[in-house]
Amino acid sequence: MAETTQLTPELTDEKARIGSPSSPEKIAIDGFTEEGENLSPTNTGAEQHGLKKHSHGDDPVVPEASRGERLKSYKLADFPPLTGREEDWRFTPIKRLRGLHTDALTGSGPEVTVSGASNILVETVERTDPRFGSAAIPEDRVAAAAWEAVTQATVVTIPDETEADCDVTISINGTDEAPAAQHLIISAGKFSKAVVVLDHHGKTTLAQNIEIVVGDGAQLTVVSVQEWDDDAVHASSQQAKIGRDARFKHVVVTLGGDLVRLTPSSFFTAPGSEVEMYGLYFADAGQHLEQRLLVDHAVPNCKSRVTYKGALQGQDAHTVWVGDVLIRKEAEGTDTYETNRNLLLTDGTRSDSVPNLEIETGLIEGAGHASATGRFDDEHLFYLMARGIDEKTARRLVVRGFLNEVIQQIKVPVLEERLTEAVERELAAGNY
């Protein structure tokens, strides 16, 4: 019989932290399922162990309830048409996808320009190239549609045992709103080291697949910046395959666009690797910014840390963060923690935060998550105002400090300065 650990999360900071138990059996946590804690206050499902009702009501559990059993396929036909009731899409306003899930993706797509390091290789390859599919398989209907629609991909390769002589920038400039598909491949060879920045801007309706290969012993940082025009629609699957003793950092910064939906994933394929995933998003009135990430611990002795932070202001500003961490039964010695923080600056905003932790072995170093959403801390404001700082300036300082933790992880000074200025513009637009 599985050992049961009772955990009582606080309202302001819901946490679950699990250490290595004496029993190798799977840990069970009351109030949690394979898809995380029930966050819905209005569901009508049956009581579970005297605690919260199940967020999916009384419907039977689907066979793919485990995150590791979700459908993956290169074929669009394998994914049924979206209804908005699917677990992966229940927060997304699919009518605002502008045809990415229903129409042929025949638009020209954003222009891709690669600049920066001189000792890397940049290619445009046909879809028959064997590197297509080397790190990713589509996990949803939009990604599969993009996979079938593309005919070429831009491939950026950092050769084995090579340190890029400067940062690499992949500029993605949209000029067309016709539904389009795009495919990028970033490959870091064995014992290589590089920083790659994906810089999205302009107008677009884009379904995008990005494959990231991190070779054995490689150190790769990928920064994805979404500063689209206000009416842009962008759905991006960014999947990374991480080799032995590799170090991978993934940073997402989303500031622009009407609807932006990112699904970053990290898959460990060999022991000894570490992953850091950071995210920053700032939603204005009417914007929908969604991040759904996965860390798949499928091998022993790997470590992951996830930190996402968001700020919201304006009527109907909506953000979604769903963090899935899967620890498979083979992944003994795993050390993982994920956290999400959201700051509500005005009335009329909505932030959905769903941390999910699925554990199939008890022989781990530790696993946990934290999620908090709220307004300004009155004590912080009082502290600053008591020292002669006016309320408006004090509020800006709190927001800057809140978001700066993520900006500092980019380690590209020019980009950090640009994003700090972008946050200032967001605050100014909201009269903060």
FIKOLGU-415505 format. One line per 4 residues: for each residue x, y, z negated of C-alpha. Coordinates in Angstrom, 1 decimal. Each point is the difference from the previous one (the first is absolute). Layout:
REM FIKOLGU-415505
X,Y,Z ~ ...
//
This chain:
REM FIKOLGU-415505
0.0,0.0,0.0 ~ 1.3,3.4,0.9 ~ 1.3,2.3,-2.7 ~ -2.2,3.1,-0.4
1.4,3.4,-0.9 ~ -2.5,2.6,-1.2 ~ 0.9,3.5,1.1 ~ -2.0,3.1,-0.9
0.8,2.9,2.5 ~ -0.3,3.6,-1.2 ~ -2.4,2.2,1.9 ~ 2.7,2.5,1.0
2.7,-2.5,1.0 ~ -1.2,-3.4,0.9 ~ 3.0,-2.4,-0.4 ~ 0.8,-3.7,0.0
3.5,-1.2,-0.7 ~ 0.9,-3.6,-0.1 ~ 3.3,-1.5,-1.1 ~ 1.4,-3.5,0.4
-2.3,-2.5,-1.8 ~ 1.1,-3.3,-1.5 ~ -2.4,-1.9,2.2 ~ 0.7,-0.2,3.8
-3.8,0.1,0.6 ~ -1.7,2.9,1.7 ~ -1.0,2.9,-2.2 ~ -3.6,1.0,-0.1
-1.1,3.5,-1.0 ~ -3.6,0.5,-1.1 ~ -1.8,2.7,2.0 ~ 2.2,-0.5,3.0
-0.5,-2.1,3.2 ~ 2.2,-0.7,3.0 ~ -1.1,3.4,1.3 ~ 0.7,2.0,-3.1
-2.0,1.6,-2.7 ~ -3.6,0.9,0.5 ~ -0.1,3.8,0.4 ~ -3.6,0.4,1.2
-2.4,1.4,-2.6 ~ -3.1,-0.8,2.1 ~ 0.5,-3.6,1.1 ~ -2.7,-2.6,-0.6
2.0,-3.2,-0.4 ~ -0.1,-2.5,-2.7 ~ 1.8,0.5,-3.4 ~ 3.4,-1.5,-0.1
1.3,-1.3,-3.4 ~ -2.2,2.7,-1.7 ~ 2.0,2.8,1.7 ~ -0.6,2.1,3.1
-2.1,-1.2,2.9 ~ 1.7,-1.2,3.2 ~ 0.4,2.9,2.4 ~ -1.3,-2.2,2.9
-3.4,-0.8,-1.5 ~ -1.5,-3.5,0.1 ~ 1.2,-0.8,3.6 ~ 2.1,-3.2,0.2
3.7,0.3,-0.1 ~ 1.6,0.0,3.4 ~ 2.7,-2.6,0.7 ~ 2.6,2.7,0.6
-0.5,1.6,-3.5 ~ 3.7,-0.5,-0.6 ~ 2.2,2.8,1.5 ~ 2.3,-2.7,1.4
-2.9,-1.6,1.9 ~ -1.2,3.0,2.0 ~ -0.3,-0.4,3.7 ~ 3.0,0.8,2.2
-0.1,-0.2,3.7 ~ 1.4,1.5,3.2 ~ -3.4,-0.4,1.6 ~ -2.7,2.7,-0.2
-2.7,-2.6,0.5 ~ 0.9,-1.7,-3.3 ~ -1.2,3.1,-1.9 ~ -3.7,0.6,0.0
-1.4,3.5,0.6 ~ 0.1,2.2,-3.0 ~ -3.0,0.7,-2.1 ~ 1.6,2.0,-2.8
-0.8,-2.7,-2.6 ~ 3.2,-1.9,0.4 ~ 2.4,0.2,-2.9 ~ 2.7,1.6,2.1
-2.3,2.7,1.3 ~ -2.5,0.6,-2.7 ~ 1.5,3.5,-0.9 ~ 0.6,1.0,3.7
-2.6,2.2,1.8 ~ 0.3,-2.2,3.2 ~ -2.2,2.4,2.0 ~ 2.9,2.5,-0.2
2.5,-2.5,1.5 ~ -1.0,1.5,3.4 ~ -0.2,-3.3,1.8 ~ 3.3,-1.6,-1.2
-2.0,-3.0,-1.1 ~ -2.4,-0.2,3.0 ~ 1.5,1.7,3.1 ~ 2.7,-1.0,2.4
3.2,1.7,-1.2 ~ 1.0,1.4,3.4 ~ 1.2,3.5,-1.0 ~ 3.6,1.0,0.7
0.9,0.2,-3.7 ~ 2.4,2.3,-1.7 ~ 3.5,0.6,1.5 ~ 2.9,-1.6,-1.8
3.4,1.7,-0.3 ~ 2.9,-1.5,-2.0 ~ 2.8,2.3,-1.2 ~ 2.7,0.1,-2.6
2.6,-2.8,-0.5 ~ 2.3,-0.7,3.0 ~ 1.0,-3.6,-1.0 ~ -3.4,-1.6,0.3
-1.8,-1.5,2.9 ~ -3.3,1.3,1.4 ~ -1.9,-2.0,2.6 ~ -3.4,-0.1,1.7
-1.0,-3.7,0.6 ~ -2.9,-1.8,1.5 ~ -2.3,-2.1,-2.2 ~ 1.6,-3.2,1.3
3.1,1.0,-2.0 ~ 0.6,-2.7,-2.8 ~ 0.2,2.8,-2.6 ~ -3.8,0.6,0.3
-1.5,-1.8,-3.0 ~ 3.4,-0.5,-1.7 ~ -1.3,1.6,-3.2 ~ -3.8,0.4,0.2
-3.3,-1.6,0.8 ~ -3.1,2.2,0.1 ~ -2.2,-0.3,-3.1 ~ -3.0,2.0,1.1
-2.1,0.8,3.1 ~ 1.6,3.3,0.8 ~ 3.5,-1.3,-0.2 ~ -0.9,-3.0,2.2
-1.6,2.4,2.5 ~ 3.2,2.0,0.1 ~ 2.1,-3.2,0.4 ~ -2.0,-1.1,3.1
0.0,3.5,1.6 ~ 3.7,0.9,-0.1 ~ 2.3,-0.9,2.9 ~ 3.2,1.4,-1.4
1.8,0.8,-3.3 ~ 2.7,2.3,-1.1 ~ 2.7,-1.9,-1.8 ~ 2.5,1.6,-2.4
2.9,-2.3,-1.0 ~ 2.6,0.6,-2.6 ~ 2.7,-2.6,0.9 ~ 1.5,-2.4,-2.5
2.4,1.4,-2.5 ~ -0.6,3.6,1.2 ~ -0.8,3.0,-2.1 ~ -2.0,2.6,2.1
2.2,3.1,0.3 ~ -3.0,2.2,-0.8 ~ -3.7,-0.3,-0.6 ~ -2.2,-1.3,2.9
-3.1,1.9,0.9 ~ -2.8,-1.6,2.1 ~ -2.2,2.9,1.0 ~ -3.5,-1.0,1.0
-1.8,2.9,1.6 ~ -3.7,-0.4,0.9 ~ -1.5,2.1,2.8 ~ -3.1,-2.1,1.0
-3.1,-1.0,-2.0 ~ -0.9,-3.1,2.1 ~ 0.2,-3.2,-2.0 ~ 3.5,-1.4,0.4
2.3,-2.7,-1.3 ~ 3.7,0.2,-0.9 ~ 2.7,-2.5,-1.1 ~ 3.3,0.7,-1.7
2.7,-2.4,-1.2 ~ 2.7,1.0,-2.5 ~ 2.7,-2.6,-0.5 ~ 2.8,0.3,-2.6
2.7,-2.5,0.7 ~ 1.9,-2.0,-2.7 ~ 1.8,2.3,-2.5 ~ -1.0,3.1,1.8
-1.1,3.3,-1.6 ~ -2.4,2.7,1.4 ~ -2.7,2.5,-0.7 ~ -2.8,0.1,2.6
-2.6,2.8,0.0 ~ -3.3,-0.5,1.9 ~ -1.3,3.6,0.6 ~ -3.6,0.0,1.2
-1.6,3.3,1.3 ~ -2.4,1.4,2.5 ~ -3.4,-1.3,0.9 ~ -0.9,-3.7,0.6
-2.3,-2.9,-0.3 ~ 2.6,-2.7,-0.7 ~ 0.1,-3.7,-1.0 ~ 3.7,-0.7,-0.8
2.0,-3.1,-0.9 ~ 3.5,0.4,-1.5 ~ 2.2,-3.0,-0.6 ~ 3.0,0.4,-2.3
2.7,-2.7,-0.3 ~ 2.4,0.4,-2.9 ~ 2.9,-2.4,0.5 ~ 2.0,-1.8,-2.7
1.8,2.4,-2.2 ~ -1.3,3.0,1.9 ~ -1.0,3.3,-1.7 ~ -2.8,1.7,1.9
-2.2,3.0,-0.8 ~ -3.1,0.7,2.2 ~ -1.9,3.3,-0.6 ~ -3.3,0.4,1.8
-1.3,3.6,0.0 ~ -3.6,0.7,1.3 ~ -0.3,3.8,0.6 ~ -2.7,-0.4,2.8
-2.3,2.7,1.1 ~ -3.2,0.3,-2.0 ~ -2.1,-2.1,2.5 ~ 2.4,-2.9,0.5
-0.9,-3.7,-0.7 ~ 2.8,-2.4,-0.8 ~ -0.1,-3.6,-1.0 ~ 3.5,-1.5,-0.6
1.2,-3.4,-1.0 ~ 3.6,0.1,-1.2 ~ 1.3,-3.5,-0.9 ~ 3.5,-0.8,-1.2
1.8,-3.3,-0.2 ~ 2.8,0.1,-2.6 ~ 3.0,-2.3,0.1 ~ 2.3,-1.4,-2.7
1.5,2.6,-2.5 ~ -1.4,2.8,2.1 ~ -1.2,3.4,-1.3 ~ -3.0,1.6,1.6
-1.6,3.3,-0.9 ~ -3.2,1.1,1.7 ~ -1.4,3.6,-0.5 ~ -3.4,1.2,1.3
-0.9,3.7,0.0 ~ -3.5,0.9,1.4 ~ -1.1,3.6,0.2 ~ -1.8,0.5,3.3
-2.8,-1.7,2.0 ~ -3.7,-0.5,-0.2 ~ 0.3,-3.8,-0.7 ~ 3.3,-1.6,-0.7
0.1,-3.7,-1.1 ~ 3.4,-1.6,-0.7 ~ 0.6,-3.6,-0.9 ~ 3.7,-0.5,-1.0
1.1,-3.6,-0.8 ~ 3.2,-1.5,-1.3 ~ 0.7,-3.7,0.4 ~ 2.9,-1.6,-1.9
1.5,-2.8,2.0 ~ 3.1,-0.8,-2.1 ~ 1.1,0.4,-3.6 ~ 1.9,2.9,-1.6
-1.8,2.9,1.8 ~ -1.5,3.2,-1.3 ~ -2.8,2.2,1.3 ~ -1.0,3.5,-1.0
-3.2,1.4,1.5 ~ -1.0,3.7,-0.6 ~ -2.9,2.0,1.2 ~ -1.2,3.6,-0.1
-3.3,1.3,1.4 ~ -1.8,3.4,-0.3 ~ -3.6,0.0,1.2 ~ -2.0,3.1,0.8
-3.7,0.5,0.6 ~ -1.5,-2.8,2.2 ~ 3.3,-1.9,0.4 ~ 0.1,-3.8,-0.4
3.5,-1.2,-0.9 ~ 0.2,-3.8,-0.7 ~ 3.0,-2.1,-0.9 ~ -0.3,-3.8,-0.4
3.3,-1.7,-0.8 ~ 1.2,-3.5,-0.6 ~ 3.1,-1.4,-1.7 ~ 0.3,-3.7,0.7
2.3,-1.8,-2.4 ~ 0.4,-3.4,1.8 ~ 3.6,-0.9,-1.2 ~ 1.8,0.0,-3.4
1.8,2.8,-1.7 ~ -1.1,3.1,1.8 ~ -1.0,3.4,-1.4 ~ -2.5,2.6,1.1
-1.1,3.4,-1.2 ~ -3.0,2.0,1.4 ~ -0.8,3.6,-0.9 ~ -2.7,2.0,1.9
-1.2,3.4,-1.0 ~ -2.8,2.1,1.5 ~ -1.7,3.4,-0.5 ~ -3.5,1.0,1.2
-1.7,3.3,0.5 ~ -3.2,1.1,1.8 ~ -3.4,-1.4,0.6 ~ -0.1,-3.6,1.2
3.8,-0.4,-0.1 ~ 0.4,-3.8,-0.4 ~ 3.0,-2.2,-0.6 ~ 0.3,-3.7,-0.3
2.9,-2.0,-1.4 ~ -0.2,-3.8,-0.2 ~ 3.2,-1.7,-1.2 ~ 0.2,-3.8,0.5
2.9,-1.9,-1.6 ~ 0.0,-3.7,0.6 ~ 2.4,-2.3,-2.0 ~ -0.1,-3.4,1.6
0.8,-3.2,-1.9 ~ 3.5,-0.2,1.5 ~ 0.9,3.5,-1.1 ~ 1.4,-0.8,-3.5
2.1,2.8,-1.6 ~ -2.1,2.8,1.7 ~ 0.1,3.5,-1.5 ~ -2.7,2.3,1.2
-1.9,3.1,-1.0 ~ -2.3,2.4,1.9 ~ -1.5,3.3,-1.0 ~ -2.4,2.5,1.5
-0.8,3.5,-1.3 ~ -2.6,2.4,1.4 ~ -0.5,3.7,-1.0 ~ -3.4,1.5,0.7
0.4,3.7,0.5 ~ -3.7,1.0,0.7 ~ -3.5,-1.3,-0.2 ~ -1.4,-2.0,2.9
3.0,-2.3,0.4 ~ 0.1,-3.8,-0.2 ~ 3.0,-2.3,-0.6 ~ -0.3,-3.8,0.1
2.9,-1.8,-1.5 ~ 0.1,-3.8,-0.1 ~ 3.1,-1.8,-1.3 ~ -0.1,-3.8,0.7
2.4,-2.5,-1.5 ~ -0.2,-3.6,1.0 ~ 2.3,-2.4,-1.8 ~ 0.5,-3.7,0.9
2.9,-0.8,-2.4 ~ 0.6,0.9,-3.6 ~ 3.8,-0.2,0.4 ~ 0.6,3.7,0.7
2.1,2.8,-1.5 ~ -3.0,2.3,-0.1 ~ -3.0,1.3,1.9 ~ -2.3,2.9,-0.6
-1.9,2.9,1.4 ~ -1.3,3.4,-1.1 ~ -2.6,2.4,1.5 ~ -1.3,3.3,-1.2
-2.1,2.7,1.5 ~ -0.9,3.3,-1.6 ~ 0.2,3.8,-0.2 ~ 2.7,2.2,-1.4
1.4,-0.8,-3.4 ~ -1.2,2.8,-2.2 ~ 3.1,-0.4,-2.2 ~ 2.3,0.6,2.9
-1.8,3.1,1.0 ~ -0.1,1.3,-3.5 ~ 3.7,-0.6,-0.4 ~ 0.8,2.0,3.1
-2.5,2.8,-0.7 ~ 1.2,0.3,-3.6 ~ 3.4,1.0,1.5 ~ -1.4,2.8,2.0
-0.8,-1.7,3.2 ~ -3.4,0.9,1.5 ~ -2.5,-2.8,0.6 ~ 0.3,0.0,3.8
3.8,-0.3,0.0 ~ -0.2,-2.6,-2.8 ~ -2.4,-2.2,2.1 ~ 2.4,0.2,3.0
2.9,-1.0,-2.2 ~ -1.9,-3.1,-1.3 ~ -0.9,-1.1,3.6 ~ 3.6,0.6,1.2
1.4,-2.1,-2.8 ~ -2.6,-2.7,0.5 ~ 0.8,-0.5,3.7 ~ 3.7,0.8,-0.1
0.9,-3.5,-1.4 ~ -0.9,-1.5,3.4 ~ 1.6,2.8,2.1 ~ 3.3,-0.5,-1.8
0.1,-3.6,1.1 ~ 0.4,0.9,3.7 ~ 3.6,1.0,-0.4 ~ -0.1,2.1,3.2
0.6,3.6,-1.1 ~ -1.5,1.7,3.0 ~ -3.1,-2.2,-0.1 ~ -0.4,0.4,-3.7
0.1,3.8,0.3 ~ -2.5,-0.1,2.9 ~ -2.4,-2.2,-2.0 ~ 0.3,2.2,-3.1
-1.0,3.0,2.1 ~ -2.9,-2.0,1.5 ~ -1.3,-0.8,-3.5 ~ 0.2,3.7,-0.8
-2.1,0.8,3.1 ~ -2.6,-2.6,-1.1 ~ -0.1,1.7,-3.4 ~ -0.3,3.4,1.5
-2.9,-1.1,2.2 ~ -1.8,-1.2,-3.0 ~ 0.6,3.3,-1.8 ~ 2.3,-1.6,-2.6
//
